[in-house]
Amino acid sequence: MSDRPSAPLRSRELRAGVTPRALLAGGLFGFGFSGLIDTLLLHLVFQWHHLLSGVSRTDTLDGLRTNVLADGLFSIAMLVVAGIGAGLLWRAERRTDVPLAIRPIAGAAVLGLGAFDLYDALVDHVLLGLHQPLSQGGRYNPHWIVVSVLVLLAGAYLYGTGTRSGRETDREYTDARSTVCPLVATWSAPSSSAGPLLRGVGHGGTASSSIPGWTVLIGGVLGLRIVVGAGVVAVDRPSERPWNR
């Protein structure tokens, strides 16, 4: 059974070239990716601080082992979150008949990145005191919070501009699909008794959404008959091809 939703469901879910599932996926991926990079670079490579350096000493062998273990476990957790986001995004792409808009999803990912940074500053640094930037006793927490807010604003701006351009693209795509594709289909070769090769249901009851217009045109050149109508696209292969006449 196909995992693609019905046409009315797709039309309700898809807004400005993106779905809520795709936005959630982008946010999860950005959150997990930010946490993973934070741990790998700042904790393990640069060793500015560790996840538990505020509550467990790092100048003893046992304390360092505890901090490195916590860093490793946290990295695995963030990798799982990023992997879930990537998987949800892949599923969201498969559930639509048109490519998802990149800019809103990128904006959601940047929002997720900023959300992790702000969470790290407010929860890990200030509330719980698990660690402090550069192990300086909270001296750089205001700077960390300001940068996190700037990242969130950048993500919101990227998402906002992407949804506006996505709505314009949706209108252009709908107009072009309803006007160009049926016109191009009339240029195809005559039908024959060879039988259908491919049959698919169009998006939202509109013809030829599953097969773009340039595919229809190429089919006509190659001697394939493209039948478009009632939300169904059928491709027939004539028994007598143009190059065999």
C-alpha positions in Angstrom: 0.0 0.0 0.0 1.3 3.4 -0.9 2.2 5.8 1.9 1.0 8.9 -0.2 -2.1 10.5 1.2 -5.2 11.1 -0.9 -5.4 14.2 -3.1 -7.7 16.2 -0.8 -5.4 15.5 2.2 -2.4 16.6 0.2 -4.1 19.8 -0.8 -5.0 20.6 2.9 -1.5 19.7 4.1 0.5 21.5 1.5 0.7 25.2 2.1 3.2 27.5 0.4 5.1 24.6 -0.8 5.7 23.0 2.6 3.9 20.7 5.0 3.8 20.9 8.9 5.5 17.5 9.0 8.4 18.9 6.9 8.7 21.9 9.2 8.8 19.8 12.3 11.4 17.6 10.6 13.5 20.6 9.8 13.3 21.9 13.3 14.2 18.5 14.9 17.2 18.2 12.5 18.5 21.6 13.3 18.1 21.0 17.1 20.0 17.7 17.0 22.6 19.0 14.6 23.4 22.0 16.7 23.7 19.8 19.9 25.9 17.4 18.1 28.3 20.0 16.7 28.3 21.8 20.1 29.4 18.6 21.9 31.9 17.4 19.3 33.7 20.7 18.8 33.4 22.7 22.0 33.4 19.7 24.4 35.7 17.1 22.8 37.9 18.9 20.2 38.5 22.4 21.7 37.7 21.1 25.3 36.5 24.5 26.4 34.2 22.8 28.8 32.3 19.5 29.2 28.7 18.6 29.7 29.1 18.1 33.5 32.1 20.3 34.1 30.1 22.5 36.4 29.2 19.6 38.8 32.0 17.1 38.2 35.7 18.0 38.4 37.8 17.7 35.3 41.2 17.8 36.9 41.0 14.2 38.2 41.0 11.1 36.1 37.6 9.9 37.4 36.0 13.3 36.9 37.4 13.5 33.4 36.1 10.0 32.6 32.6 11.0 33.9 32.6 14.2 31.8 33.8 12.4 28.6 31.2 9.7 29.1 28.4 12.3 29.5 29.6 14.1 26.3 29.5 10.8 24.4 26.0 9.9 25.6 24.8 13.4 24.8 26.3 13.2 21.3 24.5 9.9 20.7 21.2 11.5 21.9 21.6 14.5 19.6 22.5 12.2 16.7 19.3 10.3 17.2 17.3 13.5 17.3 18.9 14.7 14.0 18.3 11.3 12.5 14.6 11.4 13.4 14.3 14.8 11.8 16.0 13.6 8.6 13.8 10.6 8.5 10.6 12.7 9.0 11.8 15.0 6.2 12.3 12.1 3.9 8.8 10.8 4.6 7.3 14.3 4.1 9.0 14.6 0.7 7.6 11.2 -0.4 4.1 12.2 0.7 3.8 15.1 -1.8 3.6 15.1 -5.5 5.6 18.3 -5.9 9.1 19.1 -4.5 9.0 20.8 -1.1 10.1 24.4 -0.8 13.7 24.5 0.5 13.7 28.0 2.2 10.9 27.4 4.8 12.5 24.0 5.7 15.9 25.7 6.0 14.3 28.4 8.2 12.8 25.7 10.4 16.2 24.0 10.7 17.9 27.3 11.7 15.1 27.9 14.2 15.9 24.5 15.7 19.6 25.3 15.8 18.8 28.6 17.7 16.4 26.8 20.0 19.1 24.4 21.1 21.5 27.2 21.7 19.0 29.1 23.8 18.0 26.0 25.7 21.7 25.3 26.4 22.2 28.8 27.7 19.1 29.0 29.9 18.7 25.5 31.1 22.2 23.9 31.1 24.1 27.1 32.0 21.8 29.2 34.1 19.2 27.0 35.7 21.0 23.7 36.2 24.6 25.0 36.2 25.8 21.8 34.4 28.6 23.7 32.7 29.6 27.3 31.7 31.0 28.6 28.4 34.8 28.4 28.5 34.5 27.4 32.2 34.4 31.1 33.1 31.6 30.9 35.7 28.8 32.3 33.6 30.7 35.3 32.3 29.8 34.6 28.7 26.2 33.6 29.3 24.7 37.0 28.1 26.7 36.8 24.9 25.6 33.2 24.4 21.9 34.2 24.8 22.2 37.2 22.5 23.8 35.0 19.7 21.0 32.4 20.2 18.3 35.0 19.8 20.0 36.3 16.7 20.0 32.8 15.2 16.3 32.5 16.0 15.6 35.8 14.3 17.5 34.7 11.2 15.6 31.4 11.1 12.3 33.3 11.4 13.2 35.6 8.6 14.3 32.8 6.4 11.1 30.9 7.1 8.9 34.0 6.5 10.4 34.9 3.2 10.3 31.3 2.1 6.6 30.9 2.8 5.8 34.1 0.9 7.7 33.0 -2.1 6.2 29.6 -1.8 2.7 30.9 -2.0 3.6 32.8 -5.2 5.2 29.6 -6.6 2.1 27.6 -5.8 0.0 30.0 -7.8 2.4 30.0 -10.7 2.6 26.2 -10.7 -1.1 25.7 -10.6 -1.6 28.1 -13.5 1.1 26.5 -15.6 0.0 23.0 -14.8 -3.6 23.6 -15.8 -2.7 25.5 -19.0 0.5 24.0 -20.4 0.2 20.3 -19.7 -3.1 19.6 -21.4 -1.9 21.6 -24.4 1.3 19.7 -24.7 -0.6 16.4 -24.4 -2.4 17.1 -27.7 0.9 17.0 -29.6 1.5 13.3 -28.8 1.3 10.6 -31.4 -2.0 8.7 -32.1 -3.0 5.8 -29.9 -2.8 2.1 -30.7 -3.7 -1.2 -29.3 -0.4 -1.7 -27.5 -1.9 -1.0 -24.1 -0.9 1.3 -21.3 2.6 1.5 -19.9 2.0 3.8 -17.0 -1.1 5.1 -15.2 -1.1 7.5 -12.3 -3.6 9.7 -10.4 -3.1 13.5 -10.6 -2.8 15.8 -7.6 -6.1 17.1 -6.3 -8.1 15.8 -9.3 -6.1 18.0 -11.7 -4.6 16.3 -14.7 -0.9 15.5 -15.3 0.5 16.5 -11.9 2.3 13.2 -11.5 3.9 13.6 -15.0 5.4 17.1 -15.8 4.8 18.8 -19.1 8.3 18.2 -20.5 7.8 14.5 -20.0 4.6 14.6 -21.9 6.4 16.5 -24.8 9.2 14.0 -24.9 6.7 11.2 -25.0 5.1 12.7 -28.1 8.5 12.9 -29.8 9.3 9.3 -29.0 5.9 8.1 -30.3 4.2 7.6 -27.0 0.6 8.6 -26.6 -0.1 10.6 -23.5 -3.8 10.7 -22.4 -4.6 13.3 -19.8 -8.0 13.8 -18.3 -10.2 13.4 -15.2 -7.1 13.4 -12.9 -5.6 10.4 -14.7 -2.4 10.2 -16.7 -2.0 7.2 -19.1 1.0 6.5 -21.3 0.4 4.1 -24.3 3.1 2.6 -26.5 2.1 2.4 -30.1 2.9 -0.9 -31.9 4.4 1.1 -34.8 7.1 3.6 -33.7 7.9 6.6 -35.8 11.5 5.5 -36.4 10.3 2.1 -37.7 8.0 3.5 -40.4 
